[in-house]
Amino acid sequence: MEDSAKKNTPGFFSGVKAEFGKITWPDKKTTFKQSVAVVLISVVLGVIIAVLDFGAQNGVNFLTGL
């Protein structure tokens, strides 16, 4: 079993090298745009979650104060 794994190792790495060569990396402008989009969406979702949390907290406090 171990011998067959040693024989396949060079083939595996040459396959990885061939696949790595097929990768198309985005340019600087696209990377910047996508990074800004991720940050903005994260901030907006964070604000939405904070508002929902604040509302739920006040709702529970109101109900327990009755």
PDB file of N, CA, C and O in Angstrom:
ATOM      1  N   MET A   1       0.838  -1.191   0.000  1.00  0.00           N
ATOM      2  CA  MET A   1       0.000   0.000   0.000  1.00  0.00           C
ATOM      3  C   MET A   1       0.882   1.253   0.000  1.00  0.00           C
ATOM      4  O   MET A   1       0.588   2.220  -0.702  1.00  0.00           O
ATOM      5  N   GLU A   2       1.944   1.234   0.775  1.00  0.00           N
ATOM      6  CA  GLU A   2       2.802   2.401   0.882  1.00  0.00           C
ATOM      7  C   GLU A   2       3.565   2.656  -0.412  1.00  0.00           C
ATOM      8  O   GLU A   2       3.796   3.809  -0.776  1.00  0.00           O
ATOM      9  N   ASP A   3       3.957   1.596  -1.109  1.00  0.00           N
ATOM     10  CA  ASP A   3       4.703   1.743  -2.359  1.00  0.00           C
ATOM     11  C   ASP A   3       3.867   2.434  -3.423  1.00  0.00           C
ATOM     12  O   ASP A   3       4.383   3.273  -4.162  1.00  0.00           O
ATOM     13  N   SER A   4       2.585   2.097  -3.515  1.00  0.00           N
ATOM     14  CA  SER A   4       1.731   2.729  -4.526  1.00  0.00           C
ATOM     15  C   SER A   4       1.520   4.203  -4.214  1.00  0.00           C
ATOM     16  O   SER A   4       1.389   5.012  -5.132  1.00  0.00           O
ATOM     17  N   ALA A   5       1.485   4.565  -2.948  1.00  0.00           N
ATOM     18  CA  ALA A   5       1.336   5.970  -2.569  1.00  0.00           C
ATOM     19  C   ALA A   5       2.579   6.764  -2.969  1.00  0.00           C
ATOM     20  O   ALA A   5       2.470   7.912  -3.399  1.00  0.00           O
ATOM     21  N   LYS A   6       3.747   6.162  -2.829  1.00  0.00           N
ATOM     22  CA  LYS A   6       4.984   6.837  -3.224  1.00  0.00           C
ATOM     23  C   LYS A   6       5.040   7.025  -4.739  1.00  0.00           C
ATOM     24  O   LYS A   6       5.553   8.040  -5.212  1.00  0.00           O
ATOM     25  N   LYS A   7       4.530   6.080  -5.495  1.00  0.00           N
ATOM     26  CA  LYS A   7       4.544   6.174  -6.957  1.00  0.00           C
ATOM     27  C   LYS A   7       3.592   7.265  -7.450  1.00  0.00           C
ATOM     28  O   LYS A   7       3.875   7.915  -8.456  1.00  0.00           O
ATOM     29  N   ASN A   8       2.477   7.475  -6.765  1.00  0.00           N
ATOM     30  CA  ASN A   8       1.473   8.455  -7.195  1.00  0.00           C
ATOM     31  C   ASN A   8       1.815   9.880  -6.782  1.00  0.00           C
ATOM     32  O   ASN A   8       1.233  10.824  -7.317  1.00  0.00           O
ATOM     33  N   THR A   9       2.736  10.061  -5.850  1.00  0.00           N
ATOM     34  CA  THR A   9       3.058  11.389  -5.336  1.00  0.00           C
ATOM     35  C   THR A   9       3.585  12.327  -6.417  1.00  0.00           C
ATOM     36  O   THR A   9       3.097  13.455  -6.496  1.00  0.00           O
ATOM     37  N   PRO A  10       4.544  11.944  -7.252  1.00  0.00           N
ATOM     38  CA  PRO A  10       5.001  12.870  -8.297  1.00  0.00           C
ATOM     39  C   PRO A  10       3.883  13.229  -9.269  1.00  0.00           C
ATOM     40  O   PRO A  10       3.794  14.375  -9.710  1.00  0.00           O
ATOM     41  N   GLY A  11       3.038  12.276  -9.606  1.00  0.00           N
ATOM     42  CA  GLY A  11       1.903  12.553 -10.492  1.00  0.00           C
ATOM     43  C   GLY A  11       0.920  13.517  -9.858  1.00  0.00           C
ATOM     44  O   GLY A  11       0.347  14.369 -10.537  1.00  0.00           O
ATOM     45  N   PHE A  12       0.730  13.384  -8.578  1.00  0.00           N
ATOM     46  CA  PHE A  12      -0.180  14.277  -7.867  1.00  0.00           C
ATOM     47  C   PHE A  12       0.326  15.714  -7.927  1.00  0.00           C
ATOM     48  O   PHE A  12      -0.432  16.632  -8.239  1.00  0.00           O
ATOM     49  N   PHE A  13       1.604  15.905  -7.628  1.00  0.00           N
ATOM     50  CA  PHE A  13       2.150  17.257  -7.607  1.00  0.00           C
ATOM     51  C   PHE A  13       2.216  17.874  -9.002  1.00  0.00           C
ATOM     52  O   PHE A  13       2.042  19.085  -9.145  1.00  0.00           O
ATOM     53  N   SER A  14       2.462  17.071 -10.023  1.00  0.00           N
ATOM     54  CA  SER A  14       2.446  17.631 -11.384  1.00  0.00           C
ATOM     55  C   SER A  14       1.016  18.014 -11.763  1.00  0.00           C
ATOM     56  O   SER A  14       0.803  18.993 -12.479  1.00  0.00           O
ATOM     57  N   GLY A  15       0.044  17.248 -11.285  1.00  0.00           N
ATOM     58  CA  GLY A  15      -1.361  17.599 -11.523  1.00  0.00           C
ATOM     59  C   GLY A  15      -1.743  18.885 -10.808  1.00  0.00           C
ATOM     60  O   GLY A  15      -2.463  19.720 -11.356  1.00  0.00           O
ATOM     61  N   VAL A  16      -1.262  19.039  -9.594  1.00  0.00           N
ATOM     62  CA  VAL A  16      -1.533  20.267  -8.838  1.00  0.00           C
ATOM     63  C   VAL A  16      -0.907  21.459  -9.549  1.00  0.00           C
ATOM     64  O   VAL A  16      -1.519  22.524  -9.645  1.00  0.00           O
ATOM     65  N   LYS A  17       0.312  21.279 -10.046  1.00  0.00           N
ATOM     66  CA  LYS A  17       0.994  22.363 -10.757  1.00  0.00           C
ATOM     67  C   LYS A  17       0.229  22.735 -12.026  1.00  0.00           C
ATOM     68  O   LYS A  17       0.098  23.917 -12.346  1.00  0.00           O
ATOM     69  N   ALA A  18      -0.269  21.748 -12.742  1.00  0.00           N
ATOM     70  CA  ALA A  18      -1.031  22.012 -13.968  1.00  0.00           C
ATOM     71  C   ALA A  18      -2.328  22.749 -13.643  1.00  0.00           C
ATOM     72  O   ALA A  18      -2.693  23.696 -14.340  1.00  0.00           O
ATOM     73  N   GLU A  19      -3.018  22.329 -12.604  1.00  0.00           N
ATOM     74  CA  GLU A  19      -4.273  22.990 -12.228  1.00  0.00           C
ATOM     75  C   GLU A  19      -4.014  24.403 -11.720  1.00  0.00           C
ATOM     76  O   GLU A  19      -4.805  25.311 -11.975  1.00  0.00           O
ATOM     77  N   PHE A  20      -2.919  24.590 -11.009  1.00  0.00           N
ATOM     78  CA  PHE A  20      -2.585  25.918 -10.484  1.00  0.00           C
ATOM     79  C   PHE A  20      -2.330  26.898 -11.624  1.00  0.00           C
ATOM     80  O   PHE A  20      -2.614  28.089 -11.503  1.00  0.00           O
ATOM     81  N   GLY A  21      -1.799  26.396 -12.719  1.00  0.00           N
ATOM     82  CA  GLY A  21      -1.554  27.238 -13.875  1.00  0.00           C
ATOM     83  C   GLY A  21      -2.830  27.696 -14.561  1.00  0.00           C
ATOM     84  O   GLY A  21      -2.801  28.668 -15.315  1.00  0.00           O
ATOM     85  N   LYS A  22      -3.945  27.024 -14.320  1.00  0.00           N
ATOM     86  CA  LYS A  22      -5.222  27.374 -14.933  1.00  0.00           C
ATOM     87  C   LYS A  22      -5.966  28.476 -14.174  1.00  0.00           C
ATOM     88  O   LYS A  22      -6.974  28.992 -14.656  1.00  0.00           O
ATOM     89  N   ILE A  23      -5.477  28.829 -13.009  1.00  0.00           N
ATOM     90  CA  ILE A  23      -6.149  29.832 -12.185  1.00  0.00           C
ATOM     91  C   ILE A  23      -6.026  31.198 -12.843  1.00  0.00           C
ATOM     92  O   ILE A  23      -4.940  31.592 -13.269  1.00  0.00           O
ATOM     93  N   THR A  24      -7.134  31.916 -12.926  1.00  0.00           N
ATOM     94  CA  THR A  24      -7.096  33.301 -13.409  1.00  0.00           C
ATOM     95  C   THR A  24      -7.338  34.208 -12.213  1.00  0.00           C
ATOM     96  O   THR A  24      -8.419  34.201 -11.625  1.00  0.00           O
ATOM     97  N   TRP A  25      -6.335  34.979 -11.863  1.00  0.00           N
ATOM     98  CA  TRP A  25      -6.415  35.857 -10.711  1.00  0.00           C
ATOM     99  C   TRP A  25      -7.060  37.180 -11.124  1.00  0.00           C
ATOM    100  O   TRP A  25      -6.806  37.667 -12.226  1.00  0.00           O
ATOM    101  N   PRO A  26      -7.891  37.771 -10.261  1.00  0.00           N
ATOM    102  CA  PRO A  26      -8.504  39.058 -10.601  1.00  0.00           C
ATOM    103  C   PRO A  26      -7.461  40.180 -10.584  1.00  0.00           C
ATOM    104  O   PRO A  26      -6.435  40.095  -9.909  1.00  0.00           O
ATOM    105  N   ASP A  27      -7.761  41.229 -11.346  1.00  0.00           N
ATOM    106  CA  ASP A  27      -6.840  42.365 -11.356  1.00  0.00           C
ATOM    107  C   ASP A  27      -7.047  43.212 -10.107  1.00  0.00           C
ATOM    108  O   ASP A  27      -7.939  42.947  -9.302  1.00  0.00           O
ATOM    109  N   LYS A  28      -6.218  44.225  -9.959  1.00  0.00           N
ATOM    110  CA  LYS A  28      -6.219  45.054  -8.747  1.00  0.00           C
ATOM    111  C   LYS A  28      -7.547  45.780  -8.572  1.00  0.00           C
ATOM    112  O   LYS A  28      -8.057  45.879  -7.456  1.00  0.00           O
ATOM    113  N   LYS A  29      -8.114  46.292  -9.670  1.00  0.00           N
ATOM    114  CA  LYS A  29      -9.369  47.045  -9.605  1.00  0.00           C
ATOM    115  C   LYS A  29     -10.526  46.151  -9.143  1.00  0.00           C
ATOM    116  O   LYS A  29     -11.324  46.555  -8.297  1.00  0.00           O
ATOM    117  N   THR A  30     -10.614  44.957  -9.689  1.00  0.00           N
ATOM    118  CA  THR A  30     -11.679  44.023  -9.308  1.00  0.00           C
ATOM    119  C   THR A  30     -11.533  43.611  -7.844  1.00  0.00           C
ATOM    120  O   THR A  30     -12.517  43.553  -7.107  1.00  0.00           O
ATOM    121  N   THR A  31     -10.296  43.326  -7.429  1.00  0.00           N
ATOM    122  CA  THR A  31     -10.058  42.942  -6.040  1.00  0.00           C
ATOM    123  C   THR A  31     -10.464  44.056  -5.089  1.00  0.00           C
ATOM    124  O   THR A  31     -11.064  43.791  -4.048  1.00  0.00           O
ATOM    125  N   PHE A  32     -10.145  45.298  -5.430  1.00  0.00           N
ATOM    126  CA  PHE A  32     -10.507  46.434  -4.592  1.00  0.00           C
ATOM    127  C   PHE A  32     -12.029  46.581  -4.511  1.00  0.00           C
ATOM    128  O   PHE A  32     -12.575  46.774  -3.425  1.00  0.00           O
ATOM    129  N   LYS A  33     -12.715  46.489  -5.654  1.00  0.00           N
ATOM    130  CA  LYS A  33     -14.177  46.625  -5.670  1.00  0.00           C
ATOM    131  C   LYS A  33     -14.844  45.546  -4.821  1.00  0.00           C
ATOM    132  O   LYS A  33     -15.758  45.831  -4.047  1.00  0.00           O
ATOM    133  N   GLN A  34     -14.385  44.318  -4.972  1.00  0.00           N
ATOM    134  CA  GLN A  34     -14.979  43.221  -4.218  1.00  0.00           C
ATOM    135  C   GLN A  34     -14.674  43.340  -2.724  1.00  0.00           C
ATOM    136  O   GLN A  34     -15.511  42.985  -1.895  1.00  0.00           O
ATOM    137  N   SER A  35     -13.499  43.829  -2.375  1.00  0.00           N
ATOM    138  CA  SER A  35     -13.156  44.025  -0.967  1.00  0.00           C
ATOM    139  C   SER A  35     -14.034  45.100  -0.344  1.00  0.00           C
ATOM    140  O   SER A  35     -14.511  44.941   0.779  1.00  0.00           O
ATOM    141  N   VAL A  36     -14.250  46.199  -1.073  1.00  0.00           N
ATOM    142  CA  VAL A  36     -15.119  47.269  -0.578  1.00  0.00           C
ATOM    143  C   VAL A  36     -16.541  46.741  -0.407  1.00  0.00           C
ATOM    144  O   VAL A  36     -17.198  47.054   0.585  1.00  0.00           O
ATOM    145  N   ALA A  37     -17.023  45.945  -1.360  1.00  0.00           N
ATOM    146  CA  ALA A  37     -18.367  45.378  -1.259  1.00  0.00           C
ATOM    147  C   ALA A  37     -18.499  44.483  -0.030  1.00  0.00           C
ATOM    148  O   ALA A  37     -19.510  44.541   0.670  1.00  0.00           O
ATOM    149  N   VAL A  38     -17.497  43.665   0.237  1.00  0.00           N
ATOM    150  CA  VAL A  38     -17.536  42.772   1.407  1.00  0.00           C
ATOM    151  C   VAL A  38     -17.572  43.583   2.697  1.00  0.00           C
ATOM    152  O   VAL A  38     -18.336  43.263   3.608  1.00  0.00           O
ATOM    153  N   VAL A  39     -16.754  44.630   2.784  1.00  0.00           N
ATOM    154  CA  VAL A  39     -16.712  45.452   3.995  1.00  0.00           C
ATOM    155  C   VAL A  39     -18.053  46.164   4.189  1.00  0.00           C
ATOM    156  O   VAL A  39     -18.584  46.189   5.299  1.00  0.00           O
ATOM    157  N   LEU A  40     -18.600  46.738   3.126  1.00  0.00           N
ATOM    158  CA  LEU A  40     -19.869  47.467   3.247  1.00  0.00           C
ATOM    159  C   LEU A  40     -21.015  46.534   3.639  1.00  0.00           C
ATOM    160  O   LEU A  40     -21.824  46.875   4.502  1.00  0.00           O
ATOM    161  N   ILE A  41     -21.084  45.384   3.023  1.00  0.00           N
ATOM    162  CA  ILE A  41     -22.147  44.434   3.368  1.00  0.00           C
ATOM    163  C   ILE A  41     -21.989  43.969   4.811  1.00  0.00           C
ATOM    164  O   ILE A  41     -22.982  43.809   5.519  1.00  0.00           O
ATOM    165  N   SER A  42     -20.764  43.753   5.250  1.00  0.00           N
ATOM    166  CA  SER A  42     -20.531  43.342   6.640  1.00  0.00           C
ATOM    167  C   SER A  42     -20.977  44.416   7.620  1.00  0.00           C
ATOM    168  O   SER A  42     -21.582  44.107   8.647  1.00  0.00           O
ATOM    169  N   VAL A  43     -20.684  45.679   7.310  1.00  0.00           N
ATOM    170  CA  VAL A  43     -21.089  46.782   8.184  1.00  0.00           C
ATOM    171  C   VAL A  43     -22.612  46.900   8.218  1.00  0.00           C
ATOM    172  O   VAL A  43     -23.199  47.048   9.289  1.00  0.00           O
ATOM    173  N   VAL A  44     -23.250  46.837   7.053  1.00  0.00           N
ATOM    174  CA  VAL A  44     -24.710  46.954   6.992  1.00  0.00           C
ATOM    175  C   VAL A  44     -25.365  45.815   7.766  1.00  0.00           C
ATOM    176  O   VAL A  44     -26.290  46.053   8.544  1.00  0.00           O
ATOM    177  N   LEU A  45     -24.905  44.591   7.569  1.00  0.00           N
ATOM    178  CA  LEU A  45     -25.480  43.466   8.311  1.00  0.00           C
ATOM    179  C   LEU A  45     -25.214  43.587   9.810  1.00  0.00           C
ATOM    180  O   LEU A  45     -26.060  43.213  10.622  1.00  0.00           O
ATOM    181  N   GLY A  46     -24.050  44.105  10.177  1.00  0.00           N
ATOM    182  CA  GLY A  46     -23.756  44.324  11.594  1.00  0.00           C
ATOM    183  C   GLY A  46     -24.716  45.325  12.218  1.00  0.00           C
ATOM    184  O   GLY A  46     -25.175  45.133  13.344  1.00  0.00           O
ATOM    185  N   VAL A  47     -25.023  46.400  11.484  1.00  0.00           N
ATOM    186  CA  VAL A  47     -25.964  47.405  11.985  1.00  0.00           C
ATOM    187  C   VAL A  47     -27.362  46.799  12.111  1.00  0.00           C
ATOM    188  O   VAL A  47     -28.051  47.034  13.103  1.00  0.00           O
ATOM    189  N   ILE A  48     -27.785  46.019  11.113  1.00  0.00           N
ATOM    190  CA  ILE A  48     -29.106  45.387  11.165  1.00  0.00           C
ATOM    191  C   ILE A  48     -29.203  44.449  12.359  1.00  0.00           C
ATOM    192  O   ILE A  48     -30.206  44.457  13.074  1.00  0.00           O
ATOM    193  N   ILE A  49     -28.179  43.646  12.579  1.00  0.00           N
ATOM    194  CA  ILE A  49     -28.197  42.717  13.715  1.00  0.00           C
ATOM    195  C   ILE A  49     -28.202  43.487  15.034  1.00  0.00           C
ATOM    196  O   ILE A  49     -28.886  43.088  15.977  1.00  0.00           O
ATOM    197  N   ALA A  50     -27.448  44.584  15.111  1.00  0.00           N
ATOM    198  CA  ALA A  50     -27.418  45.383  16.343  1.00  0.00           C
ATOM    199  C   ALA A  50     -28.787  45.986  16.628  1.00  0.00           C
ATOM    200  O   ALA A  50     -29.227  46.001  17.777  1.00  0.00           O
ATOM    201  N   VAL A  51     -29.466  46.483  15.597  1.00  0.00           N
ATOM    202  CA  VAL A  51     -30.797  47.063  15.779  1.00  0.00           C
ATOM    203  C   VAL A  51     -31.788  45.990  16.223  1.00  0.00           C
ATOM    204  O   VAL A  51     -32.584  46.223  17.133  1.00  0.00           O
ATOM    205  N   LEU A  52     -31.748  44.823  15.592  1.00  0.00           N
ATOM    206  CA  LEU A  52     -32.636  43.731  16.002  1.00  0.00           C
ATOM    207  C   LEU A  52     -32.356  43.288  17.434  1.00  0.00           C
ATOM    208  O   LEU A  52     -33.285  43.007  18.190  1.00  0.00           O
ATOM    209  N   ASP A  53     -31.091  43.226  17.805  1.00  0.00           N
ATOM    210  CA  ASP A  53     -30.711  42.845  19.164  1.00  0.00           C
ATOM    211  C   ASP A  53     -31.207  43.874  20.168  1.00  0.00           C
ATOM    212  O   ASP A  53     -31.729  43.520  21.225  1.00  0.00           O
ATOM    213  N   PHE A  54     -31.040  45.149  19.832  1.00  0.00           N
ATOM    214  CA  PHE A  54     -31.507  46.217  20.719  1.00  0.00           C
ATOM    215  C   PHE A  54     -33.023  46.141  20.895  1.00  0.00           C
ATOM    216  O   PHE A  54     -33.532  46.277  22.007  1.00  0.00           O
ATOM    217  N   GLY A  55     -33.739  45.923  19.791  1.00  0.00           N
ATOM    218  CA  GLY A  55     -35.198  45.806  19.870  1.00  0.00           C
ATOM    219  C   GLY A  55     -35.636  44.608  20.689  1.00  0.00           C
ATOM    220  O   GLY A  55     -36.563  44.713  21.492  1.00  0.00           O
ATOM    221  N   ALA A  56     -34.987  43.480  20.499  1.00  0.00           N
ATOM    222  CA  ALA A  56     -35.334  42.278  21.252  1.00  0.00           C
ATOM    223  C   ALA A  56     -35.033  42.463  22.733  1.00  0.00           C
ATOM    224  O   ALA A  56     -35.809  42.029  23.584  1.00  0.00           O
ATOM    225  N   GLN A  57     -33.912  43.102  23.043  1.00  0.00           N
ATOM    226  CA  GLN A  57     -33.545  43.333  24.434  1.00  0.00           C
ATOM    227  C   GLN A  57     -34.574  44.243  25.112  1.00  0.00           C
ATOM    228  O   GLN A  57     -35.007  43.967  26.230  1.00  0.00           O
ATOM    229  N   ASN A  58     -34.956  45.307  24.446  1.00  0.00           N
ATOM    230  CA  ASN A  58     -35.954  46.206  25.026  1.00  0.00           C
ATOM    231  C   ASN A  58     -37.319  45.536  25.121  1.00  0.00           C
ATOM    232  O   ASN A  58     -38.063  45.791  26.069  1.00  0.00           O
ATOM    233  N   GLY A  59     -37.659  44.691  24.165  1.00  0.00           N
ATOM    234  CA  GLY A  59     -38.926  43.962  24.229  1.00  0.00           C
ATOM    235  C   GLY A  59     -38.969  43.014  25.406  1.00  0.00           C
ATOM    236  O   GLY A  59     -39.982  42.931  26.100  1.00  0.00           O
ATOM    237  N   VAL A  60     -37.884  42.299  25.639  1.00  0.00           N
ATOM    238  CA  VAL A  60     -37.822  41.369  26.776  1.00  0.00           C
ATOM    239  C   VAL A  60     -37.850  42.153  28.085  1.00  0.00           C
ATOM    240  O   VAL A  60     -38.532  41.757  29.030  1.00  0.00           O
ATOM    241  N   ASN A  61     -37.113  43.261  28.144  1.00  0.00           N
ATOM    242  CA  ASN A  61     -37.132  44.065  29.359  1.00  0.00           C
ATOM    243  C   ASN A  61     -38.524  44.635  29.633  1.00  0.00           C
ATOM    244  O   ASN A  61     -38.946  44.716  30.786  1.00  0.00           O
ATOM    245  N   PHE A  62     -39.229  45.026  28.584  1.00  0.00           N
ATOM    246  CA  PHE A  62     -40.588  45.531  28.747  1.00  0.00           C
ATOM    247  C   PHE A  62     -41.511  44.436  29.278  1.00  0.00           C
ATOM    248  O   PHE A  62     -42.291  44.667  30.202  1.00  0.00           O
ATOM    249  N   LEU A  63     -41.418  43.238  28.685  1.00  0.00           N
ATOM    250  CA  LEU A  63     -42.278  42.142  29.101  1.00  0.00           C
ATOM    251  C   LEU A  63     -41.975  41.672  30.518  1.00  0.00           C
ATOM    252  O   LEU A  63     -42.894  41.313  31.254  1.00  0.00           O
ATOM    253  N   THR A  64     -40.720  41.666  30.910  1.00  0.00           N
ATOM    254  CA  THR A  64     -40.385  41.210  32.265  1.00  0.00           C
ATOM    255  C   THR A  64     -40.696  42.303  33.298  1.00  0.00           C
ATOM    256  O   THR A  64     -40.778  42.019  34.493  1.00  0.00           O
ATOM    257  N   GLY A  65     -40.865  43.519  32.850  1.00  0.00           N
ATOM    258  CA  GLY A  65     -41.162  44.617  33.780  1.00  0.00           C
ATOM    259  C   GLY A  65     -42.658  44.775  34.045  1.00  0.00           C
ATOM    260  O   GLY A  65     -43.051  45.603  34.867  1.00  0.00           O
ATOM    261  N   LEU A  66     -43.483  44.010  33.375  1.00  0.00           N
ATOM    262  CA  LEU A  66     -44.929  44.136  33.590  1.00  0.00           C
ATOM    263  C   LEU A  66     -45.383  43.621  34.930  1.00  0.00           C
ATOM    264  O   LEU A  66     -46.573  43.668  35.238  1.00  0.00           O
TER     265      LEU A  66
END
